[in-house]
Amino acid sequence: MFQLDMKSGKSIYEQVIDNIKELIMTDVLAENTRLPSVRTLSRQLTINPNTVQKAFKELEREGYIFTVSGKGTFVGPKSGIKAEPARVKSALADVVSAFKELLYLGLSPEEARDMSVSAIDALIGSVRKEKEL
């Protein structure tokens, strides 16, 4: 499904969340797809089941997944995802900061914008390509 980077500055719990979010948002995991059980995923990733359970609880709280008692955990509809305003604000601040960095490197505003749009377009293209696989 995905791999974890044990040398990353991000906690394992956050990496599990980010990986599952990416798989959902890129439609690798479609709505109503059943996820592996906590035990199965913890064995596959060789991590503590409590870590997976904690990640699943957070993903469910945010609307990415839902649990059906006795049946398992499934991918929820994207319309059910609740974007946290504070995290959206933080992400936009990161975008602004990266754009300023391009300007500080000597690029004109137009060059920085064009490079940013190209990078975003390339990301969108790679997401679409992954969906086709």
C-alpha positions as CSV (number, residue, x, y, z in Angstrom):
1,M,0.0,0.0,0.0
2,F,2.7,2.5,1.1
3,Q,5.9,2.8,2.9
4,L,7.0,4.7,5.9
5,D,10.2,6.7,6.3
6,M,11.6,5.9,9.7
7,K,14.1,8.8,9.3
8,S,11.4,11.4,8.6
9,G,10.8,14.2,11.0
10,K,7.1,13.3,10.9
11,S,5.7,10.8,13.4
12,I,4.7,7.3,12.1
13,Y,1.1,8.2,13.0
14,E,1.2,11.3,10.8
15,Q,2.8,9.4,7.9
16,V,0.1,6.8,8.0
17,I,-2.6,9.5,7.9
18,D,-0.8,11.4,5.1
19,N,-0.3,8.3,3.0
20,I,-4.0,7.2,3.3
21,K,-5.2,10.8,2.6
22,E,-3.0,10.8,-0.6
23,L,-4.4,7.5,-1.7
24,I,-7.9,8.7,-1.2
25,M,-7.5,12.1,-2.8
26,T,-5.7,10.6,-5.9
27,D,-8.5,8.0,-6.2
28,V,-6.2,5.1,-5.7
29,L,-8.6,4.2,-3.0
30,A,-12.1,4.9,-4.3
31,E,-15.1,5.7,-2.2
32,N,-16.4,2.6,-0.3
33,T,-13.2,0.7,-0.8
34,R,-12.5,-1.5,2.3
35,L,-9.3,-0.7,4.1
36,P,-7.1,-3.4,5.6
37,S,-7.9,-4.1,9.3
38,V,-5.8,-2.4,12.0
39,R,-4.0,-5.6,12.7
40,T,-3.4,-6.4,9.0
41,L,-2.0,-2.9,8.3
42,S,0.1,-2.8,11.4
43,R,1.7,-6.1,10.4
44,Q,2.2,-4.9,6.8
45,L,3.9,-1.8,8.0
46,T,5.6,-3.4,11.0
47,I,4.2,-0.8,13.4
48,N,2.2,-1.0,16.6
49,P,-1.5,-1.6,16.1
50,N,-2.3,1.3,18.4
51,T,-0.5,3.7,16.0
52,V,-2.8,2.5,13.1
53,Q,-5.9,2.7,15.3
54,K,-5.0,6.3,16.3
55,A,-4.5,7.2,12.6
56,F,-7.8,5.6,11.7
57,K,-9.6,7.5,14.4
58,E,-8.2,10.8,13.1
59,L,-9.0,10.0,9.5
60,E,-12.6,9.1,10.6
61,R,-12.9,12.3,12.6
62,E,-11.8,14.3,9.5
63,G,-14.3,12.4,7.3
64,Y,-11.9,10.4,5.1
65,I,-13.0,7.0,6.3
66,F,-15.9,5.4,8.1
67,T,-16.4,2.2,10.1
68,V,-19.2,-0.2,9.9
69,S,-19.4,-2.4,13.0
70,G,-18.6,-6.0,12.1
71,K,-17.8,-5.2,8.5
72,G,-14.7,-3.0,8.6
73,T,-13.3,0.4,7.7
74,F,-14.1,2.0,4.4
75,V,-13.2,5.1,2.3
76,G,-15.8,7.8,2.7
77,P,-17.1,10.2,0.1
78,K,-14.8,13.2,-0.6
79,S,-17.8,15.4,0.1
80,G,-17.6,14.3,3.7
81,I,-14.1,15.6,4.3
82,K,-13.9,18.4,6.7
83,A,-11.1,20.8,5.9
84,E,-9.8,22.3,9.1
85,P,-9.7,26.1,8.6
86,A,-6.5,26.4,10.6
87,R,-4.7,23.8,8.5
88,V,-5.9,25.4,5.3
89,K,-4.6,28.8,6.5
90,S,-1.3,27.2,7.4
91,A,-1.0,25.5,4.1
92,L,-1.7,28.7,2.2
93,A,0.9,30.5,4.4
94,D,3.4,27.8,3.3
95,V,2.5,28.5,-0.4
96,V,3.0,32.2,0.1
97,S,6.3,31.6,1.9
98,A,7.6,29.4,-1.0
99,F,6.5,32.0,-3.5
100,K,8.4,34.7,-1.6
101,E,11.5,32.4,-1.5
102,L,11.4,32.3,-5.3
103,L,11.3,36.1,-5.4
104,Y,14.2,36.3,-2.9
105,L,16.2,34.0,-5.2
106,G,16.0,36.7,-7.9
107,L,13.1,35.6,-10.0
108,S,10.7,38.2,-11.2
109,P,7.1,37.9,-10.0
110,E,6.0,36.6,-13.4
111,E,8.8,34.0,-13.5
112,A,8.0,32.8,-10.0
113,R,4.3,32.6,-10.9
114,D,5.0,30.7,-14.1
115,M,7.3,28.3,-12.3
116,S,4.7,27.8,-9.5
117,V,1.9,27.1,-12.0
118,S,4.2,24.7,-13.9
119,A,5.0,22.8,-10.8
120,I,1.3,22.6,-9.8
121,D,0.4,21.5,-13.4
122,A,3.1,18.8,-13.2
123,L,1.7,17.6,-9.8
124,I,-1.9,17.4,-11.2
125,G,-0.5,15.5,-14.3
126,S,1.2,13.0,-12.1
127,V,-1.9,12.5,-10.0
128,R,-4.0,11.9,-13.1
129,K,-1.4,9.5,-14.4
130,E,-1.4,7.5,-11.1
131,K,-5.2,7.3,-11.4
132,E,-4.8,5.6,-14.8
133,L,-2.5,2.9,-13.4
